[in-house]
Amino acid sequence: MKPILFLSLSALLAACASSNADLATQQDVDLNRYMGTWYEQARLPNSFQRECAGDVQANYVMEADKTITVTNRCQGVDGKEQEAIGQGRLSSSMEPADPAILEVRFAPKWLSWFPMVWGDYWIMKLEGDYQYSLVGTPDRKYLWVLSREKQADPQVVNQLLDYAAAQGFAVQKVVPTNK
């Protein structure tokens, strides 16, 4: 019975991996141009942002060692600013490295050796010369529409959500970000 369970588990993992691999990403991403502040316009609900009531933003800084310092901020439901600082890097599972496929972690640095603390951050689409970004995860559980301005063009946001829907994301569950 153990070999059957192992083979079934292996087949399931292989199926998950192949379904994740078909997420399209933006070609020729210039991470230096991607750095800076982005404002969230919409997202799929997730547990780690449930306390964010509005004014959600992320700032990315390229460090000398080519890692990325990620600072996420939002206004909490209690009205106070919340902040989380993490690290980003090129995905360790991609050869050759693809600047559209990143990993981020918000766990303490001493846990960075543990693969489970790193989350996918795939740049699916850029619009308007790095003015808009659509970010998702290959398992389709997480999705964000970001812009350089707090007030984004709703037409561009909708175009990006349409693209995400075509990639298999449940955009009917997307919530707009309060400004």
NORPE-V660142 format. One record per backbone hydrogen bond with DSSP energy under -1.0 kcal/mol. CO is the residue of the C=O (numbers start at 1). NH is the residue of the N-H. Records with the same first field share a line. If there is no record, write none. Layout:
CO=NH + NH
This chain:
1=5
2=6
3=7
4=8
5=9
6=10
7=11
8=12
9=13
10=14
11=15
12=16
13=17
14=18
15=19
16=20
17=21
20=23
30=34
31=35
36=60
38=58
39=147
41=177
42=145
43=175
47=50
49=52
51=77
54=75
56=40
57=73
58=38
59=71
60=36
61=69
63=66
67=63
68=88
69=61
70=86
71=59
72=84
73=57
74=82
75=53 + 54
76=79
80=76
82=74
84=72
86=70
87=105
88=68
89=103
98=101
100=123
101=91
102=121
103=89
104=119
105=87
108=111
109=112
111=114
114=117
115=118
119=104
121=102
122=124 + 136
123=26
125=134
127=131 + 132
131=148
132=127
133=146
134=124 + 125
135=144
136=122
137=140
142=137
143=44
144=135
145=41 + 42
146=133
147=39
153=157
154=158
155=159
156=160
157=161
158=162
159=163
160=164
161=165
162=166
163=167
164=169
165=168
169=171
170=173
171=174
175=43
178=55
